[in-house]
Amino acid sequence: MKKTKLALAISSVVFASSAMATNGTNMTGVGAVSSAMGGTGVAAYYGAENVVVNPAMIGKSTGTEFSFGGTLFKPSVSNDGLLDADGQAFADSSADTFLIPSVSLTSRISDSLTFGIGMYGTSGMGVNYSDNAVNFSSNIMNQFEAQSNLQIMRFVPTLAYNEANFGIGFSPIIQYGALDINYKTVQRDSAGNPVIVDGAPLTVGIGSGASSDLGFGYSLGGYLDISEDLTVAASYTSAIDMKYDNQLSTASTPFVNPLSDLTQAFGDNLEQPAELKAGIAYKMGNISLTGDIKQIKWSEAKGYKDFGWDDQNVIAVGAKYQGNGYWLGAGYNKADNPIKEQNGATSYAGAVTNMFNNVFFPATTEQHFSIGGGYDLTKNVSLDAAIVIAPEVKTTVDTSALSSALARASVTSSNTTKHSQNAYTVTVRYNF
């Protein structure tokens, strides 16, 4: 187990130093074809990358395929501050460039059995406001110089069984995760006044370095070919519990107030939620149309439910034209913001929760537009690419109750985050 954890950790460091996400903390699609098609793939066969979306679909493979690639992820996140009495402008997060890997292999071992294996960066989030230091004029912090970094990497062996018009598949999931939360705040004396050294407030760092964990789950799925041109399918991915020691608990401890409704720190569990997926795929000559519906169970996941996240219903559609040695595709993905605003006006705990969600974990994007294409470089080698664009979303939450207890500082009554994303995915597929 130690060797497995080490291997996944190395892969995460090499390929995915961090990863912001789109449907909550989850990427909309894994692989260039799925990404181009709006993140669909429950009922459509895209090759080895289907291992993650629906393990049954690799039963449609005809030989052996190896694919590898990655996503250059470019989020743009800014925040207007929380403890800034002079009304500062928006500060930009410097966590704006990430590389997310995808590697997969499928091989047919008999007429009815197919084996697959994949390693993917599937989820993550992060911000970095470390360049936005303490406001010397007000002796209070701008975004706390907040830094957060969640990485999720999955290793997915798969076995699929198929008959002429249906198939089923099962994947045990080995998941490596790492989380790091740190920030700075102004040190205060017993009277609540900032400690000044050489004319500047003394700051205190909160955070104990990154923590990691290894979790286990599974995915199962099936498909049915109603006709040669019409396929329906469904899949389920289990929740995977993760515990990142001294992360959420350490970060939230300075906000605990025995005289408020936040009397203890948050727990350190941050469970990846279960997912229910259903899809349909229809072919009309050279045209393929796909549609998926997915529910992500944030409200049942440890950690996320404590932060007030709701279940997220995702609708994705895609269209693909298959030419002679090439393909072109486009898609659309829609999911409401899963982060439910808490009562920040009269509830101190609600205001703190709103602050943590909006400053540290702004997984708020909702719409995603995608295009892509692929070209057969040789008889056996294909190159696929996709671009996904998420328009800017502006989210304002109520944090006014913080002023009643937070270090006796002047606190703004609301906090606003702006968030948009661009993602560029390239995949090379080798069939033999």
Secondary structure, DSSP 4 states (H G I P E B T S, - for coil): -HHHHHHHHHHHHHH-S----SBTTB-S-SSHHHHHTTT--SSS--STTHHHH-GGGGGG--SEEEEEEEEEEEEEEEE--SS-TT-PPPEE-S---EEEEEEEEEEE-SSSEEEEEEEEEEEEEEEE-TTS--BTTTTB-SGGG-EEEEEEEEEEEEEEEE-SSEEEEEEEEEEEEEEEEEEEEE-B-TTSPBPEETTEEPEEEE----EEEEEEEEEEEEEEESSSSEEEEEEEE--B--B-TTSHHHHHGGG-BTTTTB-SPPPSB-PBPPEEEEEEEEEETTEEEEEEEEEE-GGGSTTTGGGTBPPEEEEEEEEEEE-SSEEEEEEEEEE---BPPP-TTT-HHHHHHHHIIIII------EEEEEEEEEESSSSEEEEEEEEEEEEEEEEEE-GGGGGTSTT----SEEEEEEEEEEEEEEEEEE-
